[in-house]
Amino acid sequence: MDYSHIIVGGGSAGSVLANRLSAPGANRVLLLEAGQDTPPGQVPKEIADTYPGTAYFDPRFHWTELKVRTQVVSHNNPEAAPPPLRKYEQARVLGGGSSINGQMANRGAPTDYDEWAARGAAGWHWDAVLPYFRKVERDLDIADEWHGKDGHITVTRIPRERWCEHSRAAAEAFRQAGFKYLPDQNGQFEDGYFPVTVSIDGKQRMSAALGYLNEQVRQRGNLTISTRTQATGLLFEGTRCIGVTALVDGQEREFRGREIILSSGAIHSPAMLLRNGIGPVGHLREMGIAVRAALPGVGQRLMDHPSIALSSFIRRPARLDDAQSRRHILLGLRYSSGIPEAPKGDMFVCVASKSAWHAVGQQIGSLLAFVNKTYSESGQVRLASTRWQDEPQVEFNLLSDRRDLDRLMAGFRMLAAIQLSGPLAAVTTDPFPAAYSDRVRAIGVVNERNRWLTRAVAALLDGPQALRSWLIERYVVEGFTFRQVMEDEEALEAFIRKAAIGVWHASCSCRMGAEDDPMAVVDTEGRVRGIEGLRVVDASIFPVVPCANTNFPVLMTAEKIADAILAAPSPARVLSGADPA
């Protein structure tokens, strides 16, 4: 075997695994990444920026052909028109989502991981995962039993004195609504508002690639990082995975290894398994693929957090100034919906003090609400064809559980009350229900046309109130006005069903679980059932999506499984009779 470990995908999980598994000199590790490299000192400015909006809209860092359906697909009525496809900004760059995401360093609730264990992921309860969350981070602000000081990912909080008036007004509105101030969202888990914890070092984004694949790690002779390398398939001898086929500089290559680890995310990892005959028998036969391992859970129960937004025009003095902070989300709120079955903190709100990089974006603020503890678990990833070049069919089926819809409706009404309260009413005007539409996405692409167009529109919006209100209602609002959704319950439900999107937290499509769980794809160390030499380590193995942005749970998961891999006796030591300890 040429390599001890081949890691397919250089995102957050892949970066962690490449670092940890190459630490022992006896291992030979290959990391394959389809996107470009981001080496220290040469990180693209859009990625390094502590404002993530430019990297997130930059197609250089995306799987540009990936489109998904977020609304519920009716399989009981095949004649019904399917919901629209939406572009899905899945990262295609070293560091993966950590190189383009919102930089939110959120762990989730202790109850999330206790539920993981209850669902069959033995050893993944809160007390077992907390040490790995601490191992990930180097907290620049807080030193206590909840936080790490020696990890590879620096985290911090933007102090209140650097907030703009819009963020301060939102914080005051939360206080007046009866919410408690929390200095640390990742400390004792309780409801309240807080300065969001972010993965930056004060000056730039701290991606997993920058944190875990630093210059010292890259100098290891036993680690090879191959970027712009598209994995095309897996190699097998019977039911043992022995390698990877990949396209490198236009040439097909084969790489062989003792263990192959898929870390390609909750969309592309299940797609790779399916193309190689690992998955639901019916779908594989439908696609003409020979069944290598019958695992009905592959690609099933895909999850994300459903989200909606209430936006408004920010008056000039209250806007975010780059001299204060490049960060646009400075403040968060965690609250409990009160539905009987949900744990505390099942809802989350982010306050965005600008909505995009351009001139109009600097004028628009948003209250973003998402269902932190979602019950919609009916999404799926299926193959559109057997060609590795073709993106899979992805259906998130958000709001398939009525409890998620009801909580977003209640959440929107709560946000409206906060938006209309004294503190925010003093610094904003013209609230409107917002949608992340194709039009919004198109204007968010960084180019000179959008730069000049938004400058012209922004100048008009800063004009007379009557003109601004007319422009917002005529050209910004898409389908539903604020008055409509506040006065008409059916209009509110229709708006949320149409506008709700995920927050790019795709997960749970290759879940880990107990041996007697027929839908479990991997065991508690990421090993694929029925296949030797193959693991999956990324957000797809989550038993259920946690109440968190998924980046830090992914980093934690990779750290924990890396420890398990390194603790296992190597084949060479077993054959020699060496003591595994």
C-alpha positions as CSV (number, residue, x, y, z in Angstrom):
1,M,0.0,0.0,0.0
2,D,1.3,3.4,-0.9
3,Y,-0.4,5.3,1.9
4,S,-1.6,4.4,5.4
5,H,-4.5,6.8,5.0
6,I,-6.1,8.6,2.0
7,I,-8.5,11.4,2.9
8,V,-11.0,12.4,0.2
9,G,-12.0,16.0,0.9
10,G,-9.8,18.8,2.4
11,G,-12.6,20.6,4.3
12,S,-12.9,21.0,8.0
13,A,-12.8,17.3,8.8
14,G,-10.2,16.5,6.2
15,S,-7.8,19.2,7.5
16,V,-8.1,17.9,11.1
17,L,-7.5,14.3,10.0
18,A,-4.5,15.2,7.8
19,N,-2.9,16.9,10.7
20,R,-3.6,14.3,13.3
21,L,-3.0,11.2,11.3
22,S,0.3,12.4,9.9
23,A,1.7,13.3,13.3
24,P,3.1,9.7,13.8
25,G,6.0,9.5,11.4
26,A,5.2,5.9,10.5
27,N,2.0,6.9,8.8
28,R,1.9,8.1,5.2
29,V,-1.1,10.4,4.6
30,L,-2.6,11.7,1.3
31,L,-5.2,14.5,1.4
32,L,-7.2,15.0,-1.8
33,E,-9.0,18.2,-2.4
34,A,-10.9,19.2,-5.5
35,G,-10.6,22.9,-5.0
36,Q,-7.6,25.2,-4.8
37,D,-5.0,25.4,-2.0
38,T,-4.9,28.2,0.6
39,P,-1.4,28.0,1.9
40,P,-0.2,30.3,4.7
41,G,0.8,33.7,3.3
42,Q,-1.2,33.0,0.1
43,V,-4.7,32.9,1.4
44,P,-7.0,34.7,-1.1
45,K,-8.1,38.0,0.4
46,E,-11.8,37.1,0.1
47,I,-11.2,34.0,2.4
48,A,-8.9,35.8,4.8
49,D,-11.5,38.6,5.3
50,T,-13.3,38.6,8.7
51,Y,-16.4,39.6,6.7
52,P,-17.4,36.4,5.1
53,G,-19.8,37.7,2.4
54,T,-17.3,38.0,-0.4
55,A,-15.9,34.5,-0.1
56,Y,-19.4,33.0,0.2
57,F,-20.6,34.5,-3.1
58,D,-17.4,33.8,-5.0
59,P,-17.9,31.0,-7.5
60,R,-14.2,30.2,-7.5
61,F,-14.8,28.5,-4.2
62,H,-18.0,26.6,-5.0
63,W,-19.3,23.5,-6.6
64,T,-21.0,25.7,-9.2
65,E,-23.3,23.1,-10.6
66,L,-24.8,21.9,-7.3
67,K,-28.5,22.8,-7.0
68,V,-30.9,21.5,-4.4
69,R,-34.6,21.6,-3.5
70,T,-35.4,23.0,-0.1
71,Q,-39.2,22.9,-0.1
72,V,-41.0,19.6,0.6
73,V,-41.1,17.3,-2.5
74,S,-44.4,15.4,-2.8
75,H,-43.6,11.9,-3.8
76,N,-47.2,10.8,-3.2
77,N,-48.3,13.1,-6.1
78,P,-45.8,12.5,-9.0
79,E,-47.8,14.7,-11.3
80,A,-47.3,17.8,-9.1
81,A,-44.7,20.3,-10.3
82,P,-41.5,19.9,-8.2
83,P,-40.4,22.8,-6.1
84,P,-37.7,25.1,-7.6
85,L,-34.0,24.2,-7.6
86,R,-31.8,26.6,-5.7
87,K,-28.0,27.0,-6.0
88,Y,-26.3,25.6,-3.0
89,E,-23.0,27.2,-2.0
90,Q,-21.1,24.1,-1.1
91,A,-17.4,24.9,-0.6
92,R,-14.8,23.6,-3.1
93,V,-11.6,24.9,-1.6
94,L,-9.0,23.7,0.9
95,G,-10.6,24.2,4.3
96,G,-14.1,23.5,2.9
97,G,-16.9,25.4,4.6
98,S,-14.5,26.9,7.1
99,S,-12.9,28.8,4.3
100,I,-16.2,30.5,3.2
101,N,-18.7,30.2,6.0
102,G,-20.0,32.7,8.5
103,Q,-17.1,31.9,10.9
104,M,-19.6,31.1,13.7
105,A,-17.9,29.0,16.4
106,N,-21.0,27.4,17.9
107,R,-21.0,24.0,19.7
108,G,-24.6,23.3,20.3
109,A,-26.4,22.1,23.4
110,P,-25.3,19.4,25.8
111,T,-28.7,17.7,25.1
112,D,-27.7,17.3,21.4
113,Y,-24.9,15.0,22.2
114,D,-26.8,13.1,24.8
115,E,-29.4,12.5,22.1
116,W,-26.6,11.2,19.8
117,A,-25.7,8.6,22.4
118,A,-29.4,7.8,23.0
119,R,-29.7,7.2,19.2
120,G,-27.0,4.6,19.3
121,A,-23.8,6.6,19.1
122,A,-22.3,5.2,22.2
123,G,-19.5,7.3,23.6
124,W,-20.7,10.6,22.0
125,H,-22.6,12.1,25.0
126,W,-21.8,15.6,26.1
127,D,-19.2,14.8,28.7
128,A,-17.3,12.7,26.1
129,V,-17.3,15.4,23.4
130,L,-16.6,18.5,25.5
131,P,-12.8,17.6,25.8
132,Y,-12.7,17.6,21.9
133,F,-14.4,20.9,21.6
134,R,-11.8,22.3,24.0
135,K,-9.0,20.6,22.0
136,V,-10.2,22.3,18.8
137,E,-10.0,25.9,20.1
138,R,-7.7,28.5,21.4
139,D,-10.0,31.0,23.0
140,L,-8.5,34.5,23.1
141,D,-11.0,35.8,25.7
142,I,-12.1,33.2,28.2
143,A,-10.1,30.7,30.3
144,D,-12.3,28.3,32.2
145,E,-13.5,24.7,32.2
146,W,-15.5,25.2,29.1
147,H,-12.8,26.4,26.8
148,G,-9.5,25.5,25.3
149,K,-6.3,27.5,25.1
150,D,-4.0,25.4,23.0
151,G,-6.1,24.4,20.0
152,H,-5.5,25.1,16.3
153,I,-8.6,27.3,15.8
154,T,-8.5,30.7,17.4
155,V,-11.9,32.0,18.6
156,T,-12.9,35.4,19.9
157,R,-15.8,37.8,20.3
158,I,-16.1,41.4,19.0
159,P,-16.4,43.6,22.0
160,R,-19.6,45.8,22.4
161,E,-17.6,49.0,22.0
162,R,-16.9,48.0,18.4
163,W,-20.5,47.3,17.6
164,C,-22.5,49.6,15.4
165,E,-25.6,51.3,16.6
166,H,-27.8,48.8,14.8
167,S,-26.3,45.9,16.8
168,R,-26.5,47.8,20.0
169,A,-30.1,48.7,19.4
170,A,-30.9,45.0,18.8
171,A,-29.2,44.0,22.0
172,E,-31.2,46.6,23.9
173,A,-34.4,45.4,22.3
174,F,-33.6,41.8,23.4
175,R,-33.0,43.1,27.0
176,Q,-36.3,45.0,27.0
177,A,-38.0,41.8,25.8
178,G,-36.8,40.1,28.9
179,F,-33.8,38.1,27.6
180,K,-30.7,37.6,29.8
181,Y,-27.3,38.8,28.7
182,L,-24.8,36.0,28.3
183,P,-21.1,36.9,28.0
184,D,-20.3,33.5,26.5
185,Q,-22.6,31.5,24.2
186,N,-20.4,28.4,24.6
187,G,-20.4,28.4,28.4
188,Q,-23.3,27.3,30.5
189,F,-26.1,26.5,28.0
190,E,-29.1,28.7,28.6
191,D,-31.3,31.2,26.9
192,G,-30.1,34.7,26.3
193,Y,-28.4,37.1,24.0
194,F,-24.6,37.3,23.5
195,P,-21.7,38.5,21.4
196,V,-21.3,35.7,18.9
197,T,-18.1,33.6,19.2
198,V,-16.3,33.6,15.9
199,S,-13.3,31.7,14.4
200,I,-11.0,34.6,13.7
201,D,-7.7,35.6,15.2
202,G,-8.7,39.3,15.4
203,K,-7.4,40.1,12.0
204,Q,-8.4,37.3,9.6
205,R,-10.5,34.1,9.3
206,M,-9.0,31.1,11.0
207,S,-10.1,28.3,8.6
208,A,-9.4,24.6,9.3
209,A,-6.9,24.7,6.5
210,L,-5.0,27.6,8.0
211,G,-5.2,26.3,11.6
212,Y,-4.5,22.6,11.0
213,L,-2.4,22.7,7.8
214,N,0.1,25.3,8.9
215,E,3.6,25.6,7.6
216,Q,5.0,23.2,10.2
217,V,2.5,20.5,9.3
218,R,3.0,21.0,5.6
219,Q,6.7,20.3,6.0
220,R,6.1,16.8,7.2
221,G,7.6,14.4,4.7
222,N,4.8,11.8,5.3
223,L,2.0,14.2,4.4
224,T,1.0,14.9,0.8
225,I,-1.7,17.5,0.0
226,S,-3.0,17.2,-3.5
227,T,-5.3,20.1,-4.4
228,R,-7.3,20.6,-7.6
229,T,-7.7,16.8,-7.5
230,Q,-11.2,15.5,-8.1
231,A,-11.8,12.0,-6.7
232,T,-13.8,10.0,-9.2
233,G,-14.3,6.6,-7.6
234,L,-13.1,4.0,-5.1
235,L,-11.1,0.9,-5.7
236,F,-12.0,-2.4,-4.1
237,E,-10.9,-6.0,-3.6
238,G,-14.1,-7.7,-2.8
239,T,-15.6,-5.8,0.1
240,R,-12.3,-4.1,1.1
241,C,-11.7,-0.6,-0.1
242,I,-8.1,-0.3,-1.2
243,G,-7.8,3.0,-3.0
244,V,-9.2,6.0,-4.9
245,T,-9.3,7.0,-8.5
246,A,-8.9,10.7,-9.1
247,L,-8.5,13.3,-11.9
248,V,-5.2,15.2,-11.4
249,D,-4.3,17.9,-14.0
250,G,-6.7,16.2,-16.4
251,Q,-5.1,12.8,-16.0
252,E,-6.7,9.8,-14.3
253,R,-4.6,8.5,-11.3
254,E,-4.9,5.7,-8.9
255,F,-3.9,6.0,-5.2
256,R,-3.8,3.0,-3.0
257,G,-4.0,3.0,0.8
258,R,-4.6,0.9,3.9
259,E,-7.6,3.0,4.8
260,I,-9.7,5.4,2.8
261,I,-11.6,8.2,4.6
262,L,-14.4,10.1,2.9
263,S,-14.6,13.6,4.2
264,S,-16.5,15.2,1.4
265,G,-19.6,16.5,3.3
266,A,-23.2,15.4,3.7
267,I,-23.9,15.7,-0.1
268,H,-20.8,14.3,-1.8
269,S,-19.9,11.6,0.7
270,P,-23.1,9.7,0.3
271,A,-23.0,10.3,-3.5
272,M,-19.6,8.6,-3.6
273,L,-20.8,5.6,-1.6
274,L,-23.9,5.3,-3.9
275,R,-21.8,5.4,-7.1
276,N,-19.7,2.6,-5.7
277,G,-22.5,0.3,-4.8
278,I,-23.0,1.1,-1.2
279,G,-26.5,2.2,-0.3
280,P,-30.2,1.3,-0.6
281,V,-30.7,-1.7,-2.8
282,G,-33.7,-0.4,-4.6
283,H,-32.0,2.8,-5.7
284,L,-28.8,1.1,-6.7
285,R,-30.6,-1.4,-8.9
286,E,-32.7,1.5,-10.3
287,M,-29.4,3.1,-11.4
288,G,-27.9,-0.1,-12.7
289,I,-25.2,-0.3,-10.0
290,A,-24.1,-3.6,-8.6
291,V,-24.8,-3.8,-4.9
292,R,-21.6,-4.0,-2.9
293,A,-23.1,-3.3,0.5
294,A,-26.8,-3.0,1.2
295,L,-27.0,0.1,3.5
296,P,-30.5,1.7,3.3
297,G,-29.4,4.7,5.3
298,V,-27.0,6.1,2.7
299,G,-28.2,9.4,1.5
300,Q,-31.3,9.3,3.7
301,R,-32.6,11.6,6.5
302,L,-30.6,14.6,5.3
303,M,-31.0,17.5,7.6
304,D,-30.4,21.3,7.8
305,H,-31.8,24.1,10.0
306,P,-34.8,25.9,8.4
307,S,-34.4,29.7,8.4
308,I,-36.2,32.9,7.6
309,A,-35.3,36.6,7.8
310,L,-36.9,39.9,8.6
311,S,-35.0,42.8,7.1
312,S,-35.1,46.6,7.4
313,F,-33.4,49.7,6.2
314,I,-30.8,51.0,8.6
315,R,-30.6,54.7,9.1
316,R,-27.2,56.2,8.1
317,P,-25.7,56.8,11.6
318,A,-26.5,53.3,12.8
319,R,-24.8,51.4,10.0
320,L,-21.8,49.2,10.4
321,D,-18.5,51.0,9.7
322,D,-15.5,48.9,8.5
323,A,-13.4,50.9,10.9
324,Q,-15.4,49.4,13.8
325,S,-15.6,45.8,12.5
326,R,-15.6,43.9,9.2
327,R,-17.8,41.4,11.0
328,H,-21.5,41.8,10.2
329,I,-23.0,39.4,12.6
330,L,-21.9,40.5,16.1
331,L,-24.9,39.5,18.2
332,G,-26.9,36.4,18.7
333,L,-30.0,35.2,20.7
334,R,-30.9,31.8,21.9
335,Y,-34.4,31.2,23.1
336,S,-36.9,28.4,23.8
337,S,-40.1,28.0,21.8
338,G,-41.9,26.3,24.7
339,I,-43.2,23.4,22.7
340,P,-43.4,20.5,25.1
341,E,-41.0,18.1,23.3
342,A,-38.2,20.5,22.5
343,P,-35.2,21.1,24.7
344,K,-34.3,24.5,26.0
345,G,-32.6,26.8,23.4
346,D,-34.4,25.2,20.4
347,M,-34.5,28.5,18.5
348,F,-31.6,30.8,17.4
349,V,-31.5,34.4,16.0
350,C,-28.6,36.2,14.4
351,V,-28.5,39.9,14.0
352,A,-26.8,40.9,10.7
353,S,-25.9,44.6,10.6
354,K,-25.4,44.4,6.8
355,S,-26.7,42.0,4.3
356,A,-24.1,42.0,1.6
357,W,-20.7,43.5,0.6
358,H,-22.2,46.1,-1.7
359,A,-23.6,49.6,-1.1
360,V,-27.3,48.4,-0.7
361,G,-26.2,45.6,1.5
362,Q,-24.6,48.1,3.9
363,Q,-28.0,49.7,4.2
364,I,-30.0,46.6,5.0
365,G,-30.0,44.8,8.3
366,S,-31.6,41.5,9.1
367,L,-32.9,39.4,12.0
368,L,-32.3,35.8,10.9
369,A,-34.2,33.1,12.8
370,F,-33.6,29.4,12.4
371,V,-34.9,26.3,14.1
372,N,-32.0,25.3,16.2
373,K,-33.6,21.9,17.1
374,T,-35.3,20.8,13.9
375,Y,-37.6,17.8,13.6
376,S,-37.6,17.6,9.8
377,E,-35.6,14.5,9.0
378,S,-36.9,13.4,5.6
379,G,-34.3,14.9,3.3
380,Q,-32.3,12.7,0.9
381,V,-29.4,12.5,-1.5
382,R,-29.9,10.3,-4.6
383,L,-27.9,9.8,-7.8
384,A,-29.0,11.6,-10.9
385,S,-26.7,9.4,-13.0
386,T,-23.8,7.1,-12.5
387,R,-21.3,9.6,-13.9
388,W,-19.0,11.1,-11.3
389,Q,-19.2,14.4,-13.1
390,D,-22.9,14.8,-12.4
391,E,-24.1,16.4,-9.1
392,P,-26.6,14.2,-7.2
393,Q,-30.3,15.0,-6.6
394,V,-30.7,16.7,-3.3
395,E,-34.0,17.2,-1.5
396,F,-33.8,18.8,2.0
397,N,-37.6,18.7,2.6
398,L,-37.3,21.5,5.1
399,L,-40.5,22.0,7.2
400,S,-41.6,18.5,6.5
401,D,-42.4,18.4,10.2
402,R,-45.2,20.8,11.1
403,R,-43.5,21.7,14.4
404,D,-40.7,23.5,12.4
405,L,-43.1,25.5,10.4
406,D,-45.1,26.5,13.5
407,R,-42.0,27.6,15.3
408,L,-40.8,29.7,12.4
409,M,-44.2,31.4,12.2
410,A,-44.1,32.2,15.9
411,G,-40.5,33.2,15.6
412,F,-41.2,35.7,12.8
413,R,-44.0,37.3,14.9
414,M,-41.5,37.6,17.8
415,L,-38.9,39.2,15.5
416,A,-41.5,41.6,14.2
417,A,-42.3,42.7,17.8
418,I,-38.6,43.2,18.5
419,Q,-38.1,45.0,15.2
420,L,-41.0,47.4,16.0
421,S,-39.8,48.0,19.6
422,G,-38.3,51.4,20.5
423,P,-34.6,50.6,20.2
424,L,-34.7,49.2,16.7
425,A,-37.5,51.5,15.5
426,A,-35.2,54.4,16.3
427,V,-32.5,53.2,14.0
428,T,-34.4,51.4,11.2
429,T,-37.3,51.9,8.8
430,D,-39.3,49.9,6.3
431,P,-39.2,46.4,7.7
432,F,-39.9,43.6,5.1
433,P,-39.9,39.8,5.0
434,A,-36.8,38.8,3.1
435,A,-36.0,35.9,0.8
436,Y,-32.6,34.6,-0.4
437,S,-33.8,34.5,-4.0
438,D,-31.9,34.1,-7.2
439,R,-32.1,37.8,-7.7
440,V,-30.5,38.5,-4.3
441,R,-27.8,35.9,-5.0
442,A,-27.0,37.4,-8.5
443,I,-26.6,40.9,-7.1
444,G,-24.3,39.4,-4.4
445,V,-21.7,38.3,-6.8
446,V,-18.7,40.5,-6.6
447,N,-18.2,42.4,-9.8
448,E,-18.0,45.9,-11.1
449,R,-21.5,45.9,-12.6
450,N,-23.0,45.1,-9.2
451,R,-20.8,47.6,-7.5
452,W,-22.0,50.5,-9.7
453,L,-25.6,49.3,-9.8
454,T,-25.9,49.1,-6.0
455,R,-24.2,52.5,-5.5
456,A,-26.9,54.1,-7.7
457,V,-29.7,52.3,-5.9
458,A,-28.2,53.1,-2.5
459,A,-28.1,56.8,-3.3
460,L,-31.8,56.7,-4.0
461,L,-32.6,54.7,-0.9
462,D,-30.8,57.4,1.2
463,G,-33.2,60.0,-0.3
464,P,-36.7,61.0,0.8
465,Q,-38.6,58.5,3.0
466,A,-41.5,58.2,0.5
467,L,-39.1,57.3,-2.3
468,R,-37.3,54.8,-0.2
469,S,-40.5,53.1,0.9
470,W,-41.7,52.9,-2.7
471,L,-38.3,51.5,-4.0
472,I,-38.2,48.8,-1.2
473,E,-41.8,47.7,-1.8
474,R,-41.4,47.9,-5.6
475,Y,-37.9,46.4,-6.1
476,V,-36.7,44.8,-2.9
477,V,-39.8,43.0,-1.5
478,E,-40.5,39.7,-3.3
479,G,-44.1,38.6,-3.1
480,F,-45.1,39.4,0.5
481,T,-45.2,42.7,2.3
482,F,-44.6,43.2,6.0
483,R,-48.3,44.2,6.5
484,Q,-49.5,41.2,4.6
485,V,-47.7,38.6,6.7
486,M,-48.5,40.4,10.0
487,E,-52.2,40.7,9.3
488,D,-52.9,37.4,7.4
489,E,-51.9,34.1,8.9
490,E,-52.2,32.3,5.6
491,A,-49.9,34.8,4.0
492,L,-47.3,34.3,6.8
493,E,-47.4,30.5,6.3
494,A,-47.1,30.9,2.5
495,F,-44.2,33.3,2.9
496,I,-42.3,30.9,5.2
497,R,-43.0,27.8,3.1
498,K,-41.6,29.6,0.1
499,A,-38.8,31.6,1.6
500,A,-37.4,29.2,4.3
501,I,-34.0,27.9,3.3
502,G,-31.4,25.9,5.1
503,V,-28.3,27.7,6.6
504,W,-25.8,25.5,4.8
505,H,-25.7,22.9,7.6
506,A,-26.2,19.8,5.5
507,S,-25.8,16.8,7.7
508,C,-26.9,13.3,8.8
509,S,-27.0,11.5,5.4
510,C,-24.6,8.7,6.5
511,R,-25.5,8.5,10.2
512,M,-23.5,6.6,12.8
513,G,-25.5,4.3,15.1
514,A,-25.8,1.1,16.9
515,E,-25.2,-2.3,15.3
516,D,-29.0,-3.1,15.4
517,D,-30.0,0.1,13.7
518,P,-30.8,-0.7,10.1
519,M,-30.5,2.9,9.0
520,A,-27.0,3.4,10.5
521,V,-24.3,3.7,7.9
522,V,-21.2,3.9,10.0
523,D,-20.2,2.8,13.5
524,T,-19.1,5.2,16.3
525,E,-15.6,5.5,14.7
526,G,-16.9,6.2,11.2
527,R,-16.3,2.8,9.8
528,V,-18.7,1.9,7.0
529,R,-20.7,-1.2,7.7
530,G,-20.0,-4.2,5.6
531,I,-16.9,-2.6,4.0
532,E,-13.3,-2.9,5.3
533,G,-10.8,-0.1,5.0
534,L,-13.4,2.6,4.5
535,R,-14.6,5.4,6.9
536,V,-16.8,8.5,6.6
537,V,-15.8,11.4,8.8
538,D,-17.8,14.6,8.2
539,A,-21.2,16.1,9.1
540,S,-23.0,13.3,7.2
541,I,-22.4,10.9,10.2
542,F,-24.2,13.1,12.8
543,P,-27.1,11.1,14.2
544,V,-29.1,14.3,14.3
545,V,-28.1,17.9,13.5
546,P,-27.0,19.7,16.7
547,C,-28.4,23.1,17.8
548,A,-25.4,24.8,16.2
549,N,-23.6,25.9,13.1
550,T,-22.0,22.7,12.1
551,N,-18.4,23.7,11.6
552,F,-17.3,23.2,15.2
553,P,-19.2,20.0,15.6
554,V,-17.4,18.7,12.5
555,L,-14.0,19.7,13.9
556,M,-14.9,18.0,17.2
557,T,-16.0,14.9,15.4
558,A,-12.8,14.7,13.3
559,E,-10.6,15.2,16.4
560,K,-12.5,12.4,18.3
561,I,-12.3,9.9,15.4
562,A,-8.7,10.8,14.7
563,D,-7.9,9.8,18.3
564,A,-9.7,6.5,17.9
565,I,-7.8,5.8,14.7
566,L,-4.5,6.5,16.3
567,A,-5.3,4.5,19.4
568,A,-6.1,1.4,17.3
569,P,-3.2,-1.1,16.9
570,S,-1.7,-0.8,13.4
571,P,-1.6,-4.0,11.2
572,A,2.2,-4.0,11.4
573,R,2.2,-4.0,15.2
574,V,-0.5,-6.7,15.4
575,L,1.5,-9.0,13.0
576,S,4.7,-8.5,15.0
577,G,2.9,-9.3,18.3
578,A,3.8,-5.9,19.7
579,D,1.8,-4.7,22.7
580,P,-0.9,-2.4,21.3
581,A,-0.5,-0.2,24.4
